[in-house]
């Protein structure tokens, strides 16, 4: 018998949700920038070449933070190539992805674009081919008011006031052999410490993110975090984690279970961070920046012309099952709101993204747009620590996978309760029984679901097969709210006082 029970009390809070968990990511990769957010000459482009049709969809997603410019790209990037008069900027071979980078979009264009879409930057520095000196120069260019070489160069380039960029990533995936100038843990720890030190001397108001493991399955996972963090502890504020799920073996029940691995990964990183804190007898707590997460596998192996400009790379076309997995990953992030303070859905446009575009043509919402959209717009406030009890299933890889995966959020004013629930069962509907311990006067006002689709259903420029359905909100009987969750469905239930 399949069942799902959840008990909620407004006093049992995991923590305040940091709105930066609804961040995203734009890398100089494929058509994320060129043909994605930026396409001069497109009918919807504004005077700066920013596609306003794409910006409108990004505004719907309500992303407070966008990581830039990479990703693997950043480990070979000379940021100076992307500033100043556009006609003088060099075209360069881009070694991370085997393309040509025209550099017609760079730091100043990105900052202008952030303003246009209403988001904040999360900037990454190159700790692959470059090091502390170039990083502190970039920071001086961006954040110093004036009167120095780099800050005056910014002014000469038309930007009088400093940008005040707060968040800085100390490289990208430096544990990965695929990374340009990949490092050993201790070697990276030293570079990160010295870079962050110089950067914080330049601008003490910034926060820095140390690269954690690029996946849970890295052989160096755990050791990498503890070694590099122990060295760089005093100069860093967050440690990153990256995770992408795939369904390469076309095993649906197993794929739908993958959020369990997100849960385990977060818990393991927290343990590693706390171990280092304990070992150092430190009062300072390091939190998580989950700055790349998503489903990624459809586009692997797609061919493109080597050294071409803005080719179609990593353009995963997402299906209904992917949207459910994204929903469970989002739930795990919300459940760990006390320690995950930043998270970036990777990426934002065209490249493994919730938004797709045609060059010169339309922009549309992929299936994964929706679970992210609803969380970002409705799950603001306090993450609640639910007591859950649900039937479970096993796959070849996982045991005791909850049939129903949930998270719950109480708005800051305490008047709105939002429940997210994914029914992983591929055949049966399950009734979610939510016991509301102290929510007197709360009434369910909305139940929206992604349901009734084939796992392979996709959205295209012309047809949106996977879209939310508005349902009749259930009723509270005594203290119990009963909600029918259709087989293979994502659900959001809103209660208001
Ligand atoms: O997001 C795509 C790539 O995935 C990024 O460039 C890299 O950091 C990760 O391996």
Boltz pocket constraint, residues with backbone or C-beta under 6 A from the ligand:
constraints:
  - pocket:
      binder: B
      contacts: [[A, 27], [A, 70], [A, 71], [A, 72], [A, 73], [A, 172], [A, 173], [A, 214], [A, 292], [A, 346], [A, 347]]
      max_distance: 6.0
